[in-house]
Amino acid sequence: MVDDYPDNYAIIMGYANLLCNDLVFDEAIDYYERVIKMKPNWTRPYECLAYIYEYKRVLKTKSKEMANKLLALEANNRAALFILGRNTIDAEEKIKNLTKVTIHHP
């Protein structure tokens, strides 16, 4: 179905989400990257990539890279702050990032 609508970012994003839910991460990454090329200011595919890279743990640098891109698009993005907080060794920096995540909770 994705091949039938190569310019429809919503269908590609949906397919990437299905792959991610089925733990087919490497293929999902490719589709999320296609969505980012189509909609570079949309934060959701960056969040998905950051979580995949975080889940895989061997890709910590890529996870941080995606988190920083998210923060460039949305200053207080909760997913980005969580990932950066989790991957920060410095305790003070970790607390700062994780506090930002929870401080806005209603």
Secondary structure as the mmCIF struct_conf table of DSSP 4:
data_model
#
loop_
_struct_conf.conf_type_id
_struct_conf.id
_struct_conf.beg_label_comp_id
_struct_conf.beg_label_asym_id
_struct_conf.beg_label_seq_id
_struct_conf.end_label_comp_id
_struct_conf.end_label_asym_id
_struct_conf.end_label_seq_id
HELX_RH_3T_P HELX_RH_3T_P1 VAL A 2 ASP A 4
TURN_TY1_P TURN_TY1_P1 PRO A 6 ASP A 7
HELX_RH_AL_P HELX_RH_AL_P1 TYR A 9 ASN A 21
TURN_TY1_P TURN_TY1_P2 ASP A 22 LEU A 23
HELX_RH_AL_P HELX_RH_AL_P2 PHE A 25 MET A 38
TURN_TY1_P TURN_TY1_P3 PRO A 40 ASN A 41
HELX_RH_AL_P HELX_RH_AL_P3 THR A 43 LYS A 56
BEND BEND1 ARG A 57 ARG A 57
TURN_TY1_P TURN_TY1_P4 VAL A 58 LEU A 59
HELX_RH_AL_P HELX_RH_AL_P4 LYS A 60 LEU A 73
BEND BEND2 GLU A 74 GLU A 74
TURN_TY1_P TURN_TY1_P5 ALA A 75 ASN A 76
HELX_RH_AL_P HELX_RH_AL_P5 ARG A 78 ASN A 87
BEND BEND3 ASP A 90 ASP A 90
HELX_RH_AL_P HELX_RH_AL_P6 ALA A 91 ILE A 103
TURN_TY1_P TURN_TY1_P6 HIS A 104 HIS A 104
#
